[in-house]
Structure formats: structure tokens, C-alpha cells
Amino acid sequence: MGKIPITLTINGERHEALVEPDRTLLDVLRTDLGLTGTKTNCLDAECGVCTVLVDGLAVNACLYLAVVAQGRAITTIEGLAPAGEGPAPAGALHPLQQAFVDHGAVQCGYCIPGMILSAKAYLDDHPRPSEAQVREALAGNLCRCTGYQKIVDAVLAAAGRMAAGAVAS
């Protein structure tokens, strides 16, 4: 199979890549671009650790073809924190990231990038969710370390902070 030149916009930056048509976005992010915050696990869209945002929607990068991502805005966990724009200083965490720290929702941390990005996509459309809605929104993300309560608490706290406009989402 021949390789295809593609241009990806990841975390606001353009990246050129030469990829096989069947190569996943996950593989290109991790192997070619060194963005290892997006994790590898099941490779079957069952666990959610590979979740990234494509045009603001949560997708499983393990099944999403890199060629399909061309022309779309991709956000990984590395690009979620503010870059010193608006009221947040450079190096500040996104409200979701900060809430996960504040609520002890990180445990081993392996599933957290996918959890945070799934939560971000959901909160963008549902800024004031109930606990049940958060649990449903995160149902595609598995965590082996927690009972999910701290994760749900963190998402609800971040939702409140984001809705109050403390930091731009």
C-alpha cells in the first residue's frame, strides 16, 4: 500500500505526515508526533484511553484513521491546558485537569487523558450536567483503579467552575 501525505492540525499546530491509508490517528499521534498523552490499550474502542477530540467531538483514536483526520481540528490532552491566553497564565491547567487533581481522581493516571477529553466534549454541549449524566457520558471510558466517584465529583466540580466562567474552557 502506498503512503499518503497528510496535514493534521493538532492542538492548533500544523503537522505534515506520510502515512499508510490504514494507519490510525493513535499511531500517528504517538509514534510520528511524540504525543504520548493519548494512551494505547485495547485497540478496539472498548476502553476510552485513546480518546481525543476531533472538531470538538470525543473519538477513539485507536479506530479513527489518520487520513480521515485531515482538515479537522484535533485536540489531545497536551493541548487542553490554556497557553497563557485570556485570564489563565501559561502553564495553568484546564479546569477539568485541575479538578481531577483537586479531587484525587487521578490514581495511576493511565485512563485520565481519555476521561478528561470525554468530559470536555460532553461539558461543551451540556454545561450543567447531573451526576447521572456525567456517569453516562463517561461510560465508554474504563478505569481499573477507582470506583469512579472521585472522577464524577471532579467533572461536576469542573462543570460548576466552567459554567461560572472562572476560566475559559
Solvent accessible surface area in square Angstrom, and as a share of the most:
residue,aa,sasa,rsa
1,M,168,0.75
2,G,56,0.54
3,K,114,0.48
4,I,66,0.33
5,P,99,0.62
6,I,2,0.01
7,T,32,0.18
8,L,0,0.00
9,T,47,0.27
10,I,1,0.01
11,N,46,0.24
12,G,70,0.67
13,E,107,0.48
14,R,173,0.63
15,H,45,0.20
16,E,118,0.53
17,A,15,0.12
18,L,102,0.51
19,V,0,0.00
20,E,51,0.23
21,P,38,0.24
22,D,86,0.45
23,R,40,0.15
24,T,33,0.19
25,L,0,0.00
26,L,5,0.03
27,D,52,0.27
28,V,0,0.00
29,L,0,0.00
30,R,74,0.27
31,T,97,0.56
32,D,63,0.33
33,L,43,0.21
34,G,52,0.50
35,L,31,0.15
36,T,67,0.39
37,G,13,0.13
38,T,2,0.01
39,K,46,0.19
40,T,51,0.30
41,N,63,0.32
42,C,47,0.28
43,L,103,0.51
44,D,85,0.44
45,A,37,0.29
46,E,115,0.52
47,C,7,0.04
48,G,2,0.02
49,V,5,0.03
50,C,3,0.02
51,T,7,0.04
52,V,0,0.00
53,L,8,0.04
54,V,5,0.03
55,D,76,0.39
56,G,36,0.34
57,L,115,0.57
58,A,47,0.37
59,V,30,0.17
60,N,45,0.23
61,A,0,0.00
62,C,7,0.04
63,L,103,0.51
64,Y,44,0.17
65,L,64,0.32
66,A,0,0.00
67,V,40,0.23
68,V,72,0.41
69,A,0,0.00
70,Q,82,0.37
71,G,75,0.72
72,R,98,0.36
73,A,56,0.43
74,I,3,0.01
75,T,35,0.20
76,T,0,0.00
77,I,23,0.12
78,E,79,0.36
79,G,30,0.29
80,L,15,0.07
81,A,35,0.27
82,P,29,0.18
83,A,75,0.58
84,G,37,0.35
85,E,129,0.58
86,G,71,0.69
87,P,102,0.64
88,A,7,0.06
89,P,93,0.59
90,A,80,0.62
91,G,74,0.71
92,A,27,0.21
93,L,72,0.36
94,H,4,0.02
95,P,1,0.01
96,L,0,0.00
97,Q,25,0.11
98,Q,55,0.24
99,A,8,0.06
100,F,1,0.00
101,V,83,0.48
102,D,97,0.50
103,H,73,0.32
104,G,34,0.32
105,A,0,0.00
106,V,58,0.33
107,Q,97,0.43
108,C,93,0.56
109,G,24,0.23
110,Y,92,0.35
111,C,11,0.07
112,I,13,0.07
113,P,15,0.09
114,G,0,0.00
115,M,0,0.00
116,I,6,0.03
117,L,1,0.00
118,S,11,0.07
119,A,2,0.02
120,K,21,0.09
121,A,13,0.10
122,Y,46,0.17
123,L,6,0.03
124,D,69,0.36
125,D,101,0.52
126,H,82,0.37
127,P,75,0.47
128,R,189,0.69
129,P,15,0.10
130,S,54,0.35
131,E,75,0.33
132,A,72,0.56
133,Q,78,0.35
134,V,1,0.01
135,R,93,0.34
136,E,137,0.61
137,A,31,0.24
138,L,8,0.04
139,A,74,0.57
140,G,49,0.47
141,N,8,0.04
142,L,94,0.47
143,C,15,0.09
144,R,206,0.75
145,C,61,0.37
146,T,25,0.15
147,G,67,0.65
148,Y,64,0.25
149,Q,78,0.35
150,K,101,0.43
151,I,0,0.00
152,V,3,0.01
153,D,52,0.27
154,A,0,0.00
155,V,2,0.01
156,L,54,0.27
157,A,40,0.31
158,A,1,0.01
159,A,6,0.05
160,G,41,0.39
161,R,92,0.34
162,M,28,0.12
163,A,32,0.25
164,A,87,0.68
165,G,56,0.54
166,A,52,0.41
167,V,19,0.11
168,A,75,0.58
169,S,70,0.45
